[in-house]
Amino acid sequence: MDSFLPATALLILAVALVAATTDRRSKTLERRLARLEGKIDLLLAQAGVEEPQDPRMAEIDELLARGKTIQAIKLHRELTGSGLAEAKEAVERRMR
């Protein structure tokens, strides 16, 4: 019974360490991806090429015209696979 507590503590410490490392790697990859997306946007702008728009985005505009913002955000998430905050931000940009 006495050896159970140190083993449990060691296991918890190992899990915490793995979680912290995974989170750090994830944030690093997110930053790298954001930089790459920015560079691609600059290259497209320099070349005068517009990113083709998904025709299903018109459905989002339709929902926004009818005042159905929440449904528009849900649809944006379905179409793009983005997270809630990112979809909300994108839909709000379309509303402007």
RAFEN-V864543 format. One record per residue. N is the residue number from 0. RES is the residue in three letters. PHI is phi as a letter, one per 20 degrees, with the letter a starting at -180 (none if undefined). Layout:
n:N res:RES phi:PHI
n:N res:RES phi:PHI
//
This chain:
n:0 res:MET phi:none
n:1 res:ASP phi:f
n:2 res:SER phi:e
n:3 res:PHE phi:f
n:4 res:LEU phi:f
n:5 res:PRO phi:f
n:6 res:ALA phi:f
n:7 res:THR phi:f
n:8 res:ALA phi:f
n:9 res:LEU phi:f
n:10 res:LEU phi:f
n:11 res:ILE phi:f
n:12 res:LEU phi:f
n:13 res:ALA phi:f
n:14 res:VAL phi:f
n:15 res:ALA phi:f
n:16 res:LEU phi:f
n:17 res:VAL phi:f
n:18 res:ALA phi:f
n:19 res:ALA phi:f
n:20 res:THR phi:f
n:21 res:THR phi:f
n:22 res:ASP phi:f
n:23 res:ARG phi:f
n:24 res:ARG phi:f
n:25 res:SER phi:f
n:26 res:LYS phi:f
n:27 res:THR phi:f
n:28 res:LEU phi:f
n:29 res:GLU phi:f
n:30 res:ARG phi:f
n:31 res:ARG phi:f
n:32 res:LEU phi:f
n:33 res:ALA phi:f
n:34 res:ARG phi:f
n:35 res:LEU phi:f
n:36 res:GLU phi:f
n:37 res:GLY phi:f
n:38 res:LYS phi:f
n:39 res:ILE phi:f
n:40 res:ASP phi:g
n:41 res:LEU phi:f
n:42 res:LEU phi:f
n:43 res:LEU phi:f
n:44 res:ALA phi:f
n:45 res:GLN phi:f
n:46 res:ALA phi:e
n:47 res:GLY phi:m
n:48 res:VAL phi:d
n:49 res:GLU phi:e
n:50 res:GLU phi:f
n:51 res:PRO phi:f
n:52 res:GLN phi:e
n:53 res:ASP phi:f
n:54 res:PRO phi:f
n:55 res:ARG phi:f
n:56 res:MET phi:f
n:57 res:ALA phi:f
n:58 res:GLU phi:f
n:59 res:ILE phi:f
n:60 res:ASP phi:f
n:61 res:GLU phi:f
n:62 res:LEU phi:f
n:63 res:LEU phi:f
n:64 res:ALA phi:f
n:65 res:ARG phi:e
n:66 res:GLY phi:m
n:67 res:LYS phi:d
n:68 res:THR phi:f
n:69 res:ILE phi:f
n:70 res:GLN phi:f
n:71 res:ALA phi:f
n:72 res:ILE phi:f
n:73 res:LYS phi:f
n:74 res:LEU phi:f
n:75 res:HIS phi:g
n:76 res:ARG phi:f
n:77 res:GLU phi:f
n:78 res:LEU phi:f
n:79 res:THR phi:d
n:80 res:GLY phi:m
n:81 res:SER phi:f
n:82 res:GLY phi:f
n:83 res:LEU phi:f
n:84 res:ALA phi:f
n:85 res:GLU phi:f
n:86 res:ALA phi:f
n:87 res:LYS phi:f
n:88 res:GLU phi:f
n:89 res:ALA phi:f
n:90 res:VAL phi:f
n:91 res:GLU phi:f
n:92 res:ARG phi:f
n:93 res:ARG phi:f
n:94 res:MET phi:f
n:95 res:ARG phi:f
//
